[in-house]
Amino acid sequence: MAESYCICLDVGGTKVLGAIFNEKKEIIYRLKKRSKAEGGESQNVEKVIVSVVEEMIKESGIKRDKIKAIASCAPGVIDQTRGVVLFTPNLPWRDYDMKSAMEKKFGIPFFVGNDVNLGVLGEYKYGAAQGYRNIVGFFVGTGMGGGLVLNGELYTGNQFKAAEYGHMILDPEGPLCNCGQRGCLETFSSKQGMSAYIRQQVGRGRESLMADAVKDGPFRSKYLKKALAAKDAVATEAVDRACHYLAIATGNMINTFSPDLVVYGGGVIEAVGDVFLKKILAEVDRYCMPQIRSSVDIKIAALGDDSILYGDLALIEENLK
């Protein structure tokens, strides 16, 4: 029988990452494109997604009829049954019927799920969370996402809306979030939150190697890595603040779910995860009960930038069973 392939997409606030998997679950082709979502319409991001898929099919030389399915994540609240993105704080999509749009374009079965749900699912099936049954995942990217595996099953709650704990409110008087609330975890610990802090400090006349990187929106992770290596004071403060609030949120989730594992993933963790983990571990015990904390492992995602892609693959497998 001729080999078949899956196309998996990671659609974030600033980029679209695509990969083609073979039947051995190996990535044989990948492509990444920037997708500036600021002020854009859903059509703009959709065009980037379509161009990534078309370019991968063309450049890999794989015939379209050998692709059995396409799966994608999207940040935000998603009706997984209908394939509709109901709301996403960091992309201009409201009630966007992604499944219909993509199936109409490509004529290939298409599935979509929440980005961090899929990231945690990817780590659970193929990465750092293999062998654990209860997992809390925090993914630190442009925004801040959460994902839960409870008793060996991805927990998505009523209408697939669960685990939005990037919007756990940690300071009701805090910075305004894209979701409309104030003081969410995302406003402190995501790229957006850290970038806003750095911009504020630069605006006060302080110098930072990150000044240009945050001028037009969230920084790219490689610039944060360089700034931390150079001991940039403003960047270090932004990370200390991000890790402080992540430690509080982690403690809350440990007390709530008593997981066997907390896993951190996403682009920021991929770049500077060792720094984040060290700072979070130094603080997290203050915010949870010692008797519960003692049975929890805390790790960095093993699949790096590919966690969500592997989660897409798991989503395809579940849907095509």
Secondary structure as a PSIPRED ss2 file (coil, helix, strand):
# PSIPRED VFORMAT (PSIPRED V4.0)

   1 M C   1.000  0.000  0.000
   2 A C   1.000  0.000  0.000
   3 E C   1.000  0.000  0.000
   4 S C   1.000  0.000  0.000
   5 Y E   0.000  0.000  1.000
   6 C E   0.000  0.000  1.000
   7 I E   0.000  0.000  1.000
   8 C E   0.000  0.000  1.000
   9 L E   0.000  0.000  1.000
  10 D E   0.000  0.000  1.000
  11 V E   0.000  0.000  1.000
  12 G C   1.000  0.000  0.000
  13 G C   1.000  0.000  0.000
  14 T C   1.000  0.000  0.000
  15 K E   0.000  0.000  1.000
  16 V E   0.000  0.000  1.000
  17 L E   0.000  0.000  1.000
  18 G E   0.000  0.000  1.000
  19 A E   0.000  0.000  1.000
  20 I E   0.000  0.000  1.000
  21 F E   0.000  0.000  1.000
  22 N C   1.000  0.000  0.000
  23 E C   1.000  0.000  0.000
  24 K C   1.000  0.000  0.000
  25 K C   1.000  0.000  0.000
  26 E C   1.000  0.000  0.000
  27 I E   0.000  0.000  1.000
  28 I E   0.000  0.000  1.000
  29 Y E   0.000  0.000  1.000
  30 R E   0.000  0.000  1.000
  31 L E   0.000  0.000  1.000
  32 K E   0.000  0.000  1.000
  33 K E   0.000  0.000  1.000
  34 R E   0.000  0.000  1.000
  35 S C   1.000  0.000  0.000
  36 K C   1.000  0.000  0.000
  37 A C   1.000  0.000  0.000
  38 E C   1.000  0.000  0.000
  39 G C   1.000  0.000  0.000
  40 G C   1.000  0.000  0.000
  41 E C   1.000  0.000  0.000
  42 S H   0.000  1.000  0.000
  43 Q H   0.000  1.000  0.000
  44 N H   0.000  1.000  0.000
  45 V H   0.000  1.000  0.000
  46 E H   0.000  1.000  0.000
  47 K H   0.000  1.000  0.000
  48 V H   0.000  1.000  0.000
  49 I H   0.000  1.000  0.000
  50 V H   0.000  1.000  0.000
  51 S H   0.000  1.000  0.000
  52 V H   0.000  1.000  0.000
  53 V H   0.000  1.000  0.000
  54 E H   0.000  1.000  0.000
  55 E H   0.000  1.000  0.000
  56 M H   0.000  1.000  0.000
  57 I H   0.000  1.000  0.000
  58 K H   0.000  1.000  0.000
  59 E H   0.000  1.000  0.000
  60 S H   0.000  1.000  0.000
  61 G C   1.000  0.000  0.000
  62 I C   1.000  0.000  0.000
  63 K C   1.000  0.000  0.000
  64 R H   0.000  1.000  0.000
  65 D H   0.000  1.000  0.000
  66 K H   0.000  1.000  0.000
  67 I E   0.000  0.000  1.000
  68 K E   0.000  0.000  1.000
  69 A E   0.000  0.000  1.000
  70 I E   0.000  0.000  1.000
  71 A E   0.000  0.000  1.000
  72 S E   0.000  0.000  1.000
  73 C E   0.000  0.000  1.000
  74 A E   0.000  0.000  1.000
  75 P C   1.000  0.000  0.000
  76 G C   1.000  0.000  0.000
  77 V E   0.000  0.000  1.000
  78 I E   0.000  0.000  1.000
  79 D E   0.000  0.000  1.000
  80 Q C   1.000  0.000  0.000
  81 T C   1.000  0.000  0.000
  82 R C   1.000  0.000  0.000
  83 G C   1.000  0.000  0.000
  84 V E   0.000  0.000  1.000
  85 V E   0.000  0.000  1.000
  86 L E   0.000  0.000  1.000
  87 F E   0.000  0.000  1.000
  88 T C   1.000  0.000  0.000
  89 P C   1.000  0.000  0.000
  90 N C   1.000  0.000  0.000
  91 L C   1.000  0.000  0.000
  92 P C   1.000  0.000  0.000
  93 W C   1.000  0.000  0.000
  94 R E   0.000  0.000  1.000
  95 D E   0.000  0.000  1.000
  96 Y E   0.000  0.000  1.000
  97 D E   0.000  0.000  1.000
  98 M H   0.000  1.000  0.000
  99 K H   0.000  1.000  0.000
 100 S H   0.000  1.000  0.000
 101 A H   0.000  1.000  0.000
 102 M H   0.000  1.000  0.000
 103 E H   0.000  1.000  0.000
 104 K H   0.000  1.000  0.000
 105 K H   0.000  1.000  0.000
 106 F H   0.000  1.000  0.000
 107 G C   1.000  0.000  0.000
 108 I C   1.000  0.000  0.000
 109 P C   1.000  0.000  0.000
 110 F E   0.000  0.000  1.000
 111 F E   0.000  0.000  1.000
 112 V E   0.000  0.000  1.000
 113 G E   0.000  0.000  1.000
 114 N E   0.000  0.000  1.000
 115 D H   0.000  1.000  0.000
 116 V H   0.000  1.000  0.000
 117 N H   0.000  1.000  0.000
 118 L H   0.000  1.000  0.000
 119 G H   0.000  1.000  0.000
 120 V H   0.000  1.000  0.000
 121 L H   0.000  1.000  0.000
 122 G H   0.000  1.000  0.000
 123 E H   0.000  1.000  0.000
 124 Y H   0.000  1.000  0.000
 125 K H   0.000  1.000  0.000
 126 Y H   0.000  1.000  0.000
 127 G C   1.000  0.000  0.000
 128 A C   1.000  0.000  0.000
 129 A C   1.000  0.000  0.000
 130 Q C   1.000  0.000  0.000
 131 G C   1.000  0.000  0.000
 132 Y C   1.000  0.000  0.000
 133 R C   1.000  0.000  0.000
 134 N C   1.000  0.000  0.000
 135 I E   0.000  0.000  1.000
 136 V E   0.000  0.000  1.000
 137 G E   0.000  0.000  1.000
 138 F E   0.000  0.000  1.000
 139 F E   0.000  0.000  1.000
 140 V E   0.000  0.000  1.000
 141 G C   1.000  0.000  0.000
 142 T C   1.000  0.000  0.000
 143 G C   1.000  0.000  0.000
 144 M E   0.000  0.000  1.000
 145 G E   0.000  0.000  1.000
 146 G E   0.000  0.000  1.000
 147 G E   0.000  0.000  1.000
 148 L E   0.000  0.000  1.000
 149 V E   0.000  0.000  1.000
 150 L E   0.000  0.000  1.000
 151 N C   1.000  0.000  0.000
 152 G C   1.000  0.000  0.000
 153 E E   0.000  0.000  1.000
 154 L E   0.000  0.000  1.000
 155 Y E   0.000  0.000  1.000
 156 T C   1.000  0.000  0.000
 157 G C   1.000  0.000  0.000
 158 N H   0.000  1.000  0.000
 159 Q H   0.000  1.000  0.000
 160 F H   0.000  1.000  0.000
 161 K C   1.000  0.000  0.000
 162 A C   1.000  0.000  0.000
 163 A C   1.000  0.000  0.000
 164 E C   1.000  0.000  0.000
 165 Y H   0.000  1.000  0.000
 166 G H   0.000  1.000  0.000
 167 H H   0.000  1.000  0.000
 168 M C   1.000  0.000  0.000
 169 I E   0.000  0.000  1.000
 170 L C   1.000  0.000  0.000
 171 D C   1.000  0.000  0.000
 172 P C   1.000  0.000  0.000
 173 E C   1.000  0.000  0.000
 174 G C   1.000  0.000  0.000
 175 P C   1.000  0.000  0.000
 176 L E   0.000  0.000  1.000
 177 C C   1.000  0.000  0.000
 178 N C   1.000  0.000  0.000
 179 C C   1.000  0.000  0.000
 180 G C   1.000  0.000  0.000
 181 Q C   1.000  0.000  0.000
 182 R E   0.000  0.000  1.000
 183 G C   1.000  0.000  0.000
 184 C E   0.000  0.000  1.000
 185 L H   0.000  1.000  0.000
 186 E H   0.000  1.000  0.000
 187 T H   0.000  1.000  0.000
 188 F H   0.000  1.000  0.000
 189 S H   0.000  1.000  0.000
 190 S C   1.000  0.000  0.000
 191 K H   0.000  1.000  0.000
 192 Q H   0.000  1.000  0.000
 193 G H   0.000  1.000  0.000
 194 M H   0.000  1.000  0.000
 195 S H   0.000  1.000  0.000
 196 A H   0.000  1.000  0.000
 197 Y H   0.000  1.000  0.000
 198 I H   0.000  1.000  0.000
 199 R H   0.000  1.000  0.000
 200 Q H   0.000  1.000  0.000
 201 Q H   0.000  1.000  0.000
 202 V H   0.000  1.000  0.000
 203 G H   0.000  1.000  0.000
 204 R C   1.000  0.000  0.000
 205 G C   1.000  0.000  0.000
 206 R C   1.000  0.000  0.000
 207 E C   1.000  0.000  0.000
 208 S C   1.000  0.000  0.000
 209 L C   1.000  0.000  0.000
 210 M C   1.000  0.000  0.000
 211 A C   1.000  0.000  0.000
 212 D C   1.000  0.000  0.000
 213 A C   1.000  0.000  0.000
 214 V C   1.000  0.000  0.000
 215 K C   1.000  0.000  0.000
 216 D C   1.000  0.000  0.000
 217 G C   1.000  0.000  0.000
 218 P C   1.000  0.000  0.000
 219 F C   1.000  0.000  0.000
 220 R C   1.000  0.000  0.000
 221 S H   0.000  1.000  0.000
 222 K H   0.000  1.000  0.000
 223 Y H   0.000  1.000  0.000
 224 L H   0.000  1.000  0.000
 225 K H   0.000  1.000  0.000
 226 K H   0.000  1.000  0.000
 227 A H   0.000  1.000  0.000
 228 L H   0.000  1.000  0.000
 229 A H   0.000  1.000  0.000
 230 A C   1.000  0.000  0.000
 231 K C   1.000  0.000  0.000
 232 D C   1.000  0.000  0.000
 233 A H   0.000  1.000  0.000
 234 V H   0.000  1.000  0.000
 235 A H   0.000  1.000  0.000
 236 T H   0.000  1.000  0.000
 237 E H   0.000  1.000  0.000
 238 A H   0.000  1.000  0.000
 239 V H   0.000  1.000  0.000
 240 D H   0.000  1.000  0.000
 241 R H   0.000  1.000  0.000
 242 A H   0.000  1.000  0.000
 243 C H   0.000  1.000  0.000
 244 H H   0.000  1.000  0.000
 245 Y H   0.000  1.000  0.000
 246 L H   0.000  1.000  0.000
 247 A H   0.000  1.000  0.000
 248 I H   0.000  1.000  0.000
 249 A H   0.000  1.000  0.000
 250 T H   0.000  1.000  0.000
 251 G H   0.000  1.000  0.000
 252 N H   0.000  1.000  0.000
 253 M H   0.000  1.000  0.000
 254 I H   0.000  1.000  0.000
 255 N H   0.000  1.000  0.000
 256 T H   0.000  1.000  0.000
 257 F H   0.000  1.000  0.000
 258 S C   1.000  0.000  0.000
 259 P C   1.000  0.000  0.000
 260 D C   1.000  0.000  0.000
 261 L E   0.000  0.000  1.000
 262 V E   0.000  0.000  1.000
 263 V E   0.000  0.000  1.000
 264 Y E   0.000  0.000  1.000
 265 G E   0.000  0.000  1.000
 266 G C   1.000  0.000  0.000
 267 G H   0.000  1.000  0.000
 268 V H   0.000  1.000  0.000
 269 I H   0.000  1.000  0.000
 270 E H   0.000  1.000  0.000
 271 A H   0.000  1.000  0.000
 272 V H   0.000  1.000  0.000
 273 G H   0.000  1.000  0.000
 274 D H   0.000  1.000  0.000
 275 V H   0.000  1.000  0.000
 276 F H   0.000  1.000  0.000
 277 L H   0.000  1.000  0.000
 278 K H   0.000  1.000  0.000
 279 K H   0.000  1.000  0.000
 280 I H   0.000  1.000  0.000
 281 L H   0.000  1.000  0.000
 282 A H   0.000  1.000  0.000
 283 E H   0.000  1.000  0.000
 284 V H   0.000  1.000  0.000
 285 D H   0.000  1.000  0.000
 286 R H   0.000  1.000  0.000
 287 Y H   0.000  1.000  0.000
 288 C C   1.000  0.000  0.000
 289 M C   1.000  0.000  0.000
 290 P H   0.000  1.000  0.000
 291 Q H   0.000  1.000  0.000
 292 I H   0.000  1.000  0.000
 293 R H   0.000  1.000  0.000
 294 S C   1.000  0.000  0.000
 295 S C   1.000  0.000  0.000
 296 V C   1.000  0.000  0.000
 297 D E   0.000  0.000  1.000
 298 I E   0.000  0.000  1.000
 299 K E   0.000  0.000  1.000
 300 I E   0.000  0.000  1.000
 301 A C   1.000  0.000  0.000
 302 A C   1.000  0.000  0.000
 303 L C   1.000  0.000  0.000
 304 G H   0.000  1.000  0.000
 305 D H   0.000  1.000  0.000
 306 D H   0.000  1.000  0.000
 307 S H   0.000  1.000  0.000
 308 I H   0.000  1.000  0.000
 309 L H   0.000  1.000  0.000
 310 Y H   0.000  1.000  0.000
 311 G H   0.000  1.000  0.000
 312 D H   0.000  1.000  0.000
 313 L H   0.000  1.000  0.000
 314 A H   0.000  1.000  0.000
 315 L H   0.000  1.000  0.000
 316 I H   0.000  1.000  0.000
 317 E H   0.000  1.000  0.000
 318 E H   0.000  1.000  0.000
 319 N H   0.000  1.000  0.000
 320 L C   1.000  0.000  0.000
 321 K C   1.000  0.000  0.000
